[in-house]
Amino acid sequence: MPKEPEYLRRLHALRDGNTHYLSREQYAYFQRQPAALGRFDWNGQRWEFAVAGKDAVLYAFRQHHSWWGSDTYYAEKTDRIDPRVCGMDIEGQFWANPFTHVPGR
């Protein structure tokens, strides 16, 4: 059985659906992974990019720039599927079933 890629193991830690704080190094690590989606709005926030997990569920990442110079980095597992897999963009996935939100899925 082939070894699971490191980024999938790191995504696994985010599977609870809560917003997680990341270090600058962790954020930079995920920035180097193949992005499934560029900038998008989800869950009332603007996210910089998303990475797809093994099950094609998107994990969103964002950076908050503060005026005093210290940035904060966040990651969260979404309830959306990689648009390349399901053939529907993020907005379309919401309108297809707006009542589906499964935290921690």
C-alpha positions as CSV (number, residue, x, y, z in Angstrom):
1,M,0.0,0.0,0.0
2,P,1.5,3.4,-1.0
3,K,2.3,5.9,1.7
4,E,-0.2,8.7,2.1
5,P,1.1,12.1,1.1
6,E,2.1,14.4,3.9
7,Y,-0.4,17.1,3.1
8,L,-3.3,14.5,3.4
9,R,-2.1,13.6,6.8
10,R,-2.0,17.3,7.8
11,L,-5.5,17.8,6.3
12,H,-6.8,14.9,8.4
13,A,-6.1,17.0,11.6
14,L,-8.6,19.6,10.3
15,R,-11.5,17.2,9.7
16,D,-13.6,18.4,12.7
17,G,-15.0,21.3,10.8
18,N,-13.8,23.9,13.3
19,T,-11.7,26.9,12.3
20,H,-8.0,26.2,13.2
21,Y,-5.2,28.6,13.7
22,L,-2.1,27.8,11.6
23,S,1.5,28.9,12.0
24,R,3.1,30.8,9.1
25,E,5.0,27.6,8.2
26,Q,1.9,25.5,8.1
27,Y,0.1,28.0,5.9
28,A,3.1,28.2,3.6
29,Y,3.1,24.4,3.4
30,F,-0.5,24.3,2.2
31,Q,0.1,27.2,-0.2
32,R,2.6,24.9,-2.0
33,Q,0.1,22.1,-2.5
34,P,-2.1,22.0,-5.7
35,A,-5.0,24.4,-5.1
36,A,-8.4,23.1,-6.0
37,L,-9.9,26.6,-5.9
38,G,-8.6,30.2,-5.8
39,R,-10.2,33.0,-3.9
40,F,-13.8,32.4,-2.8
41,D,-16.5,33.3,-0.3
42,W,-17.7,30.6,2.1
43,N,-19.4,30.6,5.5
44,G,-19.4,34.4,5.7
45,Q,-15.6,34.7,5.1
46,R,-13.3,35.4,2.2
47,W,-10.9,32.5,1.7
48,E,-7.6,32.7,-0.2
49,F,-7.5,29.2,-1.6
50,A,-8.7,25.6,-1.0
51,V,-7.0,22.3,-1.1
52,A,-9.0,19.1,-1.8
53,G,-8.7,16.1,0.6
54,K,-8.7,12.5,-0.3
55,D,-12.5,12.4,-0.4
56,A,-12.6,15.6,-2.7
57,V,-13.9,17.7,0.2
58,L,-12.4,21.2,0.2
59,Y,-10.3,22.6,3.0
60,A,-10.2,26.4,3.0
61,F,-7.3,28.6,4.0
62,R,-7.0,32.4,4.7
63,Q,-4.6,34.9,6.0
64,H,-5.7,37.9,8.1
65,H,-3.5,40.9,7.7
66,S,-3.5,43.1,10.8
67,W,-2.6,46.8,10.7
68,W,0.2,46.3,13.3
69,G,2.0,43.8,11.1
70,S,1.3,40.4,12.7
71,D,-0.7,38.1,10.4
72,T,-3.0,35.3,11.5
73,Y,-3.6,32.2,9.5
74,Y,-6.7,30.1,9.5
75,A,-7.9,26.8,8.0
76,E,-11.3,25.1,8.0
77,K,-12.9,22.0,6.5
78,T,-15.8,23.0,4.3
79,D,-18.9,21.1,3.3
80,R,-18.1,21.7,-0.4
81,I,-16.7,19.3,-3.0
82,D,-13.8,20.0,-5.4
83,P,-15.5,21.7,-8.4
84,R,-13.3,19.6,-10.7
85,V,-14.8,16.4,-9.3
86,C,-18.5,17.3,-9.0
87,G,-18.7,19.6,-12.0
88,M,-20.4,22.4,-10.1
89,D,-18.9,25.6,-8.7
90,I,-19.1,26.6,-5.0
91,E,-22.1,28.9,-5.5
92,G,-23.9,26.2,-7.5
93,Q,-23.3,23.6,-4.8
94,F,-24.9,25.9,-2.3
95,W,-28.0,26.6,-4.4
96,A,-28.3,22.9,-5.4
97,N,-28.9,22.2,-1.7
98,P,-28.7,25.3,0.6
99,F,-29.8,23.4,3.7
100,T,-27.0,20.9,3.6
101,H,-24.2,21.8,6.1
102,V,-22.6,18.9,7.8
103,P,-19.9,20.2,10.2
104,G,-17.0,17.8,10.6
105,R,-17.9,15.7,7.5
